[in-house]
Amino acid sequence: KNVRKRFPSTKKQCNFYWRDILRQLNALKLTENRGATLRDRVEKLTPYLTEEDMETVTEALLTVEKLRYGAITPEIESIETIANAHEILEQQLKTRCKRFKYFITRRVLLIIF
């Protein structure tokens, strides 16, 4: 909800979530292979997510692709899906990272950058 207040357009909201999802994937060590597409990296989440969560993340990725490559402005429902995917990935970070690393990665570094 803070994202909606901070960024009035769905396009800006999508871009905000997109940048932070990339940071999340990086913290989960899913962006290291330069030859891999984003879809390849997201597929690496399959062992850690439920089928429903994986569908949400994949649908969010599709929305981002539509905006970035098709200049299709997302609907509010699509932004809600991206927000849900963002939360799913945040929970993965909390589960898979040690507390100190999570704190540094998600709190301290976000303030600096």
TIVO-2410 file (N, C-alpha, C; in nm, 3 decimals):
# residues 113
REC num residu      c1      c2      c3 atome chaine
REC   1      K   0.082  -0.120   0.000     N      A
REC   1      K   0.000   0.000   0.000    CA      A
REC   1      K   0.086   0.126   0.000     C      A
REC   2      N   0.200   0.119   0.065     N      A
REC   2      N   0.291   0.233   0.061    CA      A
REC   2      N   0.343   0.258  -0.079     C      A
REC   3      V   0.359   0.152  -0.156     N      A
REC   3      V   0.407   0.166  -0.293    CA      A
REC   3      V   0.306   0.244  -0.375     C      A
REC   4      R   0.178   0.217  -0.355     N      A
REC   4      R   0.074   0.289  -0.428    CA      A
REC   4      R   0.074   0.437  -0.394     C      A
REC   5      K   0.097   0.467  -0.267     N      A
REC   5      K   0.102   0.608  -0.226    CA      A
REC   5      K   0.226   0.676  -0.281     C      A
REC   6      R   0.336   0.605  -0.281     N      A
REC   6      R   0.464   0.662  -0.325    CA      A
REC   6      R   0.471   0.681  -0.476     C      A
REC   7      F   0.413   0.588  -0.550     N      A
REC   7      F   0.415   0.592  -0.696    CA      A
REC   7      F   0.272   0.590  -0.749     C      A
REC   8      P   0.224   0.701  -0.803     N      A
REC   8      P   0.083   0.708  -0.843    CA      A
REC   8      P   0.045   0.620  -0.963     C      A
REC   9      S   0.137   0.597  -1.056     N      A
REC   9      S   0.101   0.520  -1.175    CA      A
REC   9      S   0.138   0.373  -1.158     C      A
REC  10      T   0.059   0.286  -1.220     N      A
REC  10      T   0.088   0.143  -1.212    CA      A
REC  10      T   0.220   0.110  -1.282     C      A
REC  11      K   0.256   0.187  -1.381     N      A
REC  11      K   0.384   0.166  -1.450    CA      A
REC  11      K   0.500   0.188  -1.354     C      A
REC  12      K   0.495   0.295  -1.276     N      A
REC  12      K   0.601   0.323  -1.178    CA      A
REC  12      K   0.600   0.221  -1.065     C      A
REC  13      Q   0.482   0.177  -1.025     N      A
REC  13      Q   0.473   0.074  -0.922    CA      A
REC  13      Q   0.538  -0.056  -0.971     C      A
REC  14      C   0.509  -0.093  -1.094     N      A
REC  14      C   0.565  -0.214  -1.153    CA      A
REC  14      C   0.717  -0.203  -1.159     C      A
REC  15      N   0.768  -0.090  -1.202     N      A
REC  15      N   0.913  -0.071  -1.210    CA      A
REC  15      N   0.978  -0.077  -1.072     C      A
REC  16      F   0.913  -0.021  -0.971     N      A
REC  16      F   0.966  -0.030  -0.835    CA      A
REC  16      F   0.978  -0.176  -0.791     C      A
REC  17      Y   0.868  -0.250  -0.805     N      A
REC  17      Y   0.871  -0.391  -0.765    CA      A
REC  17      Y   0.974  -0.469  -0.846     C      A
REC  18      W   0.982  -0.442  -0.975     N      A
REC  18      W   1.076  -0.511  -1.063    CA      A
REC  18      W   1.220  -0.494  -1.012     C      A
REC  19      R   1.259  -0.370  -0.983     N      A
REC  19      R   1.395  -0.346  -0.935    CA      A
REC  19      R   1.421  -0.419  -0.804     C      A
REC  20      D   1.322  -0.418  -0.715     N      A
REC  20      D   1.344  -0.485  -0.587    CA      A
REC  20      D   1.340  -0.636  -0.601     C      A
REC  21      I   1.260  -0.688  -0.692     N      A
REC  21      I   1.259  -0.833  -0.717    CA      A
REC  21      I   1.396  -0.877  -0.769     C      A
REC  22      L   1.458  -0.797  -0.853     N      A
REC  22      L   1.593  -0.829  -0.899    CA      A
REC  22      L   1.691  -0.833  -0.781     C      A
REC  23      R   1.676  -0.740  -0.687     N      A
REC  23      R   1.761  -0.742  -0.567    CA      A
REC  23      R   1.733  -0.868  -0.483     C      A
REC  24      Q   1.606  -0.906  -0.475     N      A
REC  24      Q   1.571  -1.027  -0.401    CA      A
REC  24      Q   1.635  -1.150  -0.465     C      A
REC  25      L   1.622  -1.161  -0.597     N      A
REC  25      L   1.680  -1.275  -0.668    CA      A
REC  25      L   1.832  -1.277  -0.652     C      A
REC  26      N   1.893  -1.160  -0.653     N      A
REC  26      N   2.037  -1.151  -0.632    CA      A
REC  26      N   2.074  -1.201  -0.493     C      A
REC  27      A   1.999  -1.158  -0.392     N      A
REC  27      A   2.025  -1.201  -0.254    CA      A
REC  27      A   2.004  -1.351  -0.239     C      A
REC  28      L   1.914  -1.408  -0.319     N      A
REC  28      L   1.890  -1.553  -0.317    CA      A
REC  28      L   1.990  -1.628  -0.405     C      A
REC  29      K   2.084  -1.554  -0.461     N      A
REC  29      K   2.188  -1.612  -0.549    CA      A
REC  29      K   2.129  -1.672  -0.676     C      A
REC  30      L   2.028  -1.604  -0.731     N      A
REC  30      L   1.963  -1.655  -0.852    CA      A
REC  30      L   1.990  -1.567  -0.974     C      A
REC  31      T   2.088  -1.478  -0.965     N      A
REC  31      T   2.117  -1.392  -1.079    CA      A
REC  31      T   2.263  -1.401  -1.121     C      A
REC  32      E   2.332  -1.505  -1.079     N      A
REC  32      E   2.476  -1.515  -1.104    CA      A
REC  32      E   2.511  -1.559  -1.246     C      A
REC  33      N   2.432  -1.643  -1.306     N      A
REC  33      N   2.463  -1.696  -1.439    CA      A
REC  33      N   2.426  -1.594  -1.546     C      A
REC  34      R   2.526  -1.534  -1.608     N      A
REC  34      R   2.502  -1.428  -1.705    CA      A
REC  34      R   2.426  -1.476  -1.830     C      A
REC  35      G   2.439  -1.602  -1.865     N      A
REC  35      G   2.372  -1.652  -1.983    CA      A
REC  35      G   2.226  -1.688  -1.961     C      A
REC  36      A   2.186  -1.693  -1.836     N      A
REC  36      A   2.049  -1.735  -1.805    CA      A
REC  36      A   1.951  -1.619  -1.819     C      A
REC  37      T   1.834  -1.651  -1.868     N      A
REC  37      T   1.728  -1.550  -1.875    CA      A
REC  37      T   1.666  -1.537  -1.736     C      A
REC  38      L   1.586  -1.434  -1.720     N      A
REC  38      L   1.518  -1.416  -1.593    CA      A
REC  38      L   1.425  -1.534  -1.566     C      A
REC  39      R   1.361  -1.585  -1.669     N      A
REC  39      R   1.274  -1.703  -1.652    CA      A
REC  39      R   1.353  -1.823  -1.601     C      A
REC  40      D   1.475  -1.840  -1.653     N      A
REC  40      D   1.561  -1.949  -1.606    CA      A
REC  40      D   1.590  -1.934  -1.457     C      A
REC  41      R   1.618  -1.812  -1.417     N      A
REC  41      R   1.649  -1.785  -1.277    CA      A
REC  41      R   1.529  -1.809  -1.187     C      A
REC  42      V   1.413  -1.768  -1.235     N      A
REC  42      V   1.291  -1.787  -1.157    CA      A
REC  42      V   1.261  -1.937  -1.144     C      A
REC  43      E   1.289  -2.013  -1.249     N      A
REC  43      E   1.266  -2.157  -1.245    CA      A
REC  43      E   1.346  -2.224  -1.133     C      A
REC  44      K   1.459  -2.166  -1.096     N      A
REC  44      K   1.540  -2.222  -0.987    CA      A
REC  44      K   1.466  -2.216  -0.853     C      A
REC  45      L   1.360  -2.138  -0.846     N      A
REC  45      L   1.281  -2.128  -0.723    CA      A
REC  45      L   1.186  -2.246  -0.705     C      A
REC  46      T   1.164  -2.323  -0.810     N      A
REC  46      T   1.065  -2.431  -0.807    CA      A
REC  46      T   1.077  -2.522  -0.685     C      A
REC  47      P   1.197  -2.565  -0.645     N      A
REC  47      P   1.204  -2.654  -0.528    CA      A
REC  47      P   1.162  -2.588  -0.396     C      A
REC  48      Y   1.161  -2.457  -0.393     N      A
REC  48      Y   1.134  -2.385  -0.268    CA      A
REC  48      Y   0.993  -2.331  -0.256     C      A
REC  49      L   0.920  -2.327  -0.366     N      A
REC  49      L   0.787  -2.265  -0.365    CA      A
REC  49      L   0.678  -2.368  -0.390     C      A
REC  50      T   0.560  -2.337  -0.338     N      A
REC  50      T   0.444  -2.419  -0.372    CA      A
REC  50      T   0.408  -2.393  -0.518     C      A
REC  51      E   0.328  -2.478  -0.574     N      A
REC  51      E   0.285  -2.459  -0.714    CA      A
REC  51      E   0.211  -2.327  -0.729     C      A
REC  52      E   0.127  -2.295  -0.633     N      A
REC  52      E   0.051  -2.170  -0.637    CA      A
REC  52      E   0.143  -2.048  -0.631     C      A
REC  53      D   0.242  -2.053  -0.542     N      A
REC  53      D   0.337  -1.942  -0.532    CA      A
REC  53      D   0.418  -1.928  -0.660     C      A
REC  54      M   0.456  -2.040  -0.718     N      A
REC  54      M   0.532  -2.036  -0.843    CA      A
REC  54      M   0.449  -1.974  -0.955     C      A
REC  55      E   0.320  -2.005  -0.959     N      A
REC  55      E   0.232  -1.944  -1.058    CA      A
REC  55      E   0.223  -1.793  -1.039     C      A
REC  56      T   0.217  -1.749  -0.914     N      A
REC  56      T   0.211  -1.606  -0.884    CA      A
REC  56      T   0.337  -1.536  -0.931     C      A
REC  57      V   0.453  -1.593  -0.901     N      A
REC  57      V   0.580  -1.533  -0.942    CA      A
REC  57      V   0.591  -1.531  -1.094     C      A
REC  58      T   0.550  -1.638  -1.159     N      A
REC  58      T   0.555  -1.645  -1.306    CA      A
REC  58      T   0.461  -1.543  -1.369     C      A
REC  59      E   0.342  -1.528  -1.312     N      A
REC  59      E   0.246  -1.429  -1.363    CA      A
REC  59      E   0.300  -1.287  -1.345     C      A
REC  60      A   0.365  -1.262  -1.233     N      A
REC  60      A   0.427  -1.131  -1.210    CA      A
REC  60      A   0.534  -1.103  -1.314     C      A
REC  61      L   0.615  -1.204  -1.343     N      A
REC  61      L   0.719  -1.189  -1.444    CA      A
REC  61      L   0.659  -1.156  -1.580     C      A
REC  62      L   0.549  -1.219  -1.614     N      A
REC  62      L   0.481  -1.192  -1.740    CA      A
REC  62      L   0.435  -1.046  -1.748     C      A
REC  63      T   0.383  -0.994  -1.638     N      A
REC  63      T   0.340  -0.854  -1.634    CA      A
REC  63      T   0.458  -0.761  -1.658     C      A
REC  64      V   0.569  -0.791  -1.594     N      A
REC  64      V   0.689  -0.708  -1.612    CA      A
REC  64      V   0.737  -0.715  -1.757     C      A
REC  65      E   0.736  -0.832  -1.815     N      A
REC  65      E   0.778  -0.848  -1.955    CA      A
REC  65      E   0.687  -0.768  -2.048     C      A
REC  66      K   0.557  -0.770  -2.022     N      A
REC  66      K   0.463  -0.693  -2.105    CA      A
REC  66      K   0.494  -0.544  -2.099     C      A
REC  67      L   0.526  -0.496  -1.980     N      A
REC  67      L   0.559  -0.354  -1.965    CA      A
REC  67      L   0.692  -0.322  -2.033     C      A
REC  68      R   0.792  -0.401  -2.004     N      A
REC  68      R   0.927  -0.370  -2.053    CA      A
REC  68      R   0.942  -0.392  -2.203     C      A
REC  69      Y   0.880  -0.495  -2.257     N      A
REC  69      Y   0.902  -0.529  -2.397    CA      A
REC  69      Y   0.784  -0.497  -2.488     C      A
REC  70      G   0.666  -0.476  -2.429     N      A
REC  70      G   0.549  -0.446  -2.511    CA      A
REC  70      G   0.488  -0.310  -2.480     C      A
REC  71      A   0.546  -0.240  -2.384     N      A
REC  71      A   0.496  -0.108  -2.342    CA      A
REC  71      A   0.348  -0.114  -2.303     C      A
REC  72      I   0.308  -0.226  -2.241     N      A
REC  72      I   0.170  -0.244  -2.197    CA      A
REC  72      I   0.163  -0.208  -2.049     C      A
REC  73      T   0.091  -0.102  -2.019     N      A
REC  73      T   0.079  -0.055  -1.881    CA      A
REC  73      T  -0.004  -0.155  -1.801     C      A
REC  74      P   0.047  -0.198  -1.686     N      A
REC  74      P  -0.025  -0.299  -1.607    CA      A
REC  74      P  -0.151  -0.244  -1.541     C      A
REC  75      E  -0.250  -0.332  -1.527     N      A
REC  75      E  -0.372  -0.301  -1.454    CA      A
REC  75      E  -0.341  -0.315  -1.305     C      A
REC  76      I  -0.427  -0.259  -1.221     N      A
REC  76      I  -0.407  -0.264  -1.076    CA      A
REC  76      I  -0.404  -0.409  -1.025     C      A
REC  77      E  -0.481  -0.498  -1.087     N      A
REC  77      E  -0.481  -0.639  -1.047    CA      A
REC  77      E  -0.344  -0.702  -1.071     C      A
REC  78      S  -0.280  -0.662  -1.179     N      A
REC  78      S  -0.146  -0.713  -1.209    CA      A
REC  78      S  -0.044  -0.663  -1.108     C      A
REC  79      I  -0.061  -0.539  -1.064     N      A
REC  79      I   0.028  -0.483  -0.962    CA      A
REC  79      I   0.010  -0.561  -0.831     C      A
REC  80      E  -0.113  -0.597  -0.800     N      A
REC  80      E  -0.138  -0.677  -0.679    CA      A
REC  80      E  -0.068  -0.813  -0.689     C      A
REC  81      T  -0.067  -0.871  -0.808     N      A
REC  81      T   0.003  -0.998  -0.828    CA      A
REC  81      T   0.153  -0.980  -0.810     C      A
REC  82      I   0.207  -0.872  -0.864     N      A
REC  82      I   0.350  -0.844  -0.847    CA      A
REC  82      I   0.383  -0.822  -0.699     C      A
REC  83      A   0.297  -0.750  -0.630     N      A
REC  83      A   0.317  -0.727  -0.486    CA      A
REC  83      A   0.316  -0.861  -0.411     C      A
REC  84      N   0.226  -0.950  -0.448     N      A
REC  84      N   0.221  -1.083  -0.386    CA      A
REC  84      N   0.348  -1.162  -0.415     C      A
REC  85      A   0.395  -1.156  -0.540     N      A
REC  85      A   0.519  -1.226  -0.576    CA      A
REC  85      A   0.636  -1.168  -0.497     C      A
REC  86      H   0.638  -1.038  -0.483     N      A
REC  86      H   0.742  -0.970  -0.406    CA      A
REC  86      H   0.743  -1.021  -0.262     C      A
REC  87      E   0.625  -1.036  -0.204     N      A
REC  87      E   0.615  -1.086  -0.066    CA      A
REC  87      E   0.658  -1.232  -0.056     C      A
REC  88      I   0.623  -1.311  -0.156     N      A
REC  88      I   0.665  -1.452  -0.159    CA      A
REC  88      I   0.818  -1.460  -0.159     C      A
REC  89      L   0.882  -1.379  -0.242     N      A
REC  89      L   1.028  -1.380  -0.248    CA      A
REC  89      L   1.090  -1.326  -0.120     C      A
REC  90      E   1.025  -1.228  -0.060     N      A
REC  90      E   1.075  -1.175   0.067    CA      A
REC  90      E   1.071  -1.282   0.175     C      A
REC  91      Q   0.966  -1.362   0.176     N      A
REC  91      Q   0.957  -1.471   0.272    CA      A
REC  91      Q   1.067  -1.575   0.247     C      A
REC  92      Q   1.099  -1.599   0.120     N      A
REC  92      Q   1.209  -1.690   0.088    CA      A
REC  92      Q   1.341  -1.637   0.143     C      A
REC  93      L   1.361  -1.507   0.130     N      A
REC  93      L   1.482  -1.446   0.185    CA      A
REC  93      L   1.489  -1.465   0.336     C      A
REC  94      K   1.379  -1.440   0.403     N      A
REC  94      K   1.376  -1.453   0.548    CA      A
REC  94      K   1.403  -1.597   0.590     C      A
REC  95      T   1.354  -1.691   0.511     N      A
REC  95      T   1.370  -1.833   0.543    CA      A
REC  95      T   1.511  -1.882   0.512     C      A
REC  96      R   1.565  -1.841   0.398     N      A
REC  96      R   1.690  -1.899   0.349    CA      A
REC  96      R   1.816  -1.824   0.391     C      A
REC  97      C   1.804  -1.700   0.434     N      A
REC  97      C   1.921  -1.622   0.474    CA      A
REC  97      C   1.933  -1.619   0.626     C      A
REC  98      K   2.053  -1.611   0.672     N      A
REC  98      K   2.075  -1.592   0.814    CA      A
REC  98      K   2.026  -1.451   0.850     C      A
REC  99      R   1.986  -1.434   0.974     N      A
REC  99      R   1.929  -1.306   1.017    CA      A
REC  99      R   2.018  -1.187   0.987     C      A
REC 100      F   2.147  -1.200   1.016     N      A
REC 100      F   2.237  -1.087   0.995    CA      A
REC 100      F   2.245  -1.052   0.847     C      A
REC 101      K   2.261  -1.153   0.762     N      A
REC 101      K   2.268  -1.127   0.617    CA      A
REC 101      K   2.138  -1.065   0.568     C      A
REC 102      Y   2.026  -1.115   0.616     N      A
REC 102      Y   1.898  -1.058   0.576    CA      A
REC 102      Y   1.891  -0.910   0.617     C      A
REC 103      F   1.928  -0.882   0.740     N      A
REC 103      F   1.923  -0.745   0.790    CA      A
REC 103      F   2.011  -0.652   0.705     C      A
REC 104      I   2.132  -0.694   0.677     N      A
REC 104      I   2.223  -0.612   0.597    CA      A
REC 104      I   2.171  -0.596   0.455     C      A
REC 105      T   2.132  -0.706   0.395     N      A
REC 105      T   2.088  -0.705   0.255    CA      A
REC 105      T   1.959  -0.627   0.234     C      A
REC 106      R   1.863  -0.648   0.321     N      A
REC 106      R   1.731  -0.592   0.296    CA      A
REC 106      R   1.702  -0.462   0.371     C      A
REC 107      R   1.776  -0.433   0.473     N      A
REC 107      R   1.749  -0.311   0.548    CA      A
REC 107      R   1.857  -0.206   0.529     C      A
REC 108      V   1.979  -0.241   0.561     N      A
REC 108      V   2.088  -0.145   0.555    CA      A
REC 108      V   2.118  -0.104   0.410     C      A
REC 109      L   2.136  -0.201   0.322     N      A
REC 109      L   2.171  -0.170   0.184    CA      A
REC 109      L   2.059  -0.098   0.110     C      A
REC 110      L   1.935  -0.126   0.142     N      A
REC 110      L   1.824  -0.055   0.078    CA      A
REC 110      L   1.821   0.092   0.119     C      A
REC 111      I   1.862   0.122   0.239     N      A
REC 111      I   1.866   0.261   0.283    CA      A
REC 111      I   1.978   0.335   0.212     C      A
REC 112      I   2.093   0.268   0.196     N      A
REC 112      I   2.208   0.330   0.131    CA      A
REC 112      I   2.183   0.350  -0.017     C      A
REC 113      F   2.126   0.248  -0.082     N      A
REC 113      F   2.104   0.255  -0.227    CA      A
REC 113      F   1.960   0.282  -0.253     C      A
***
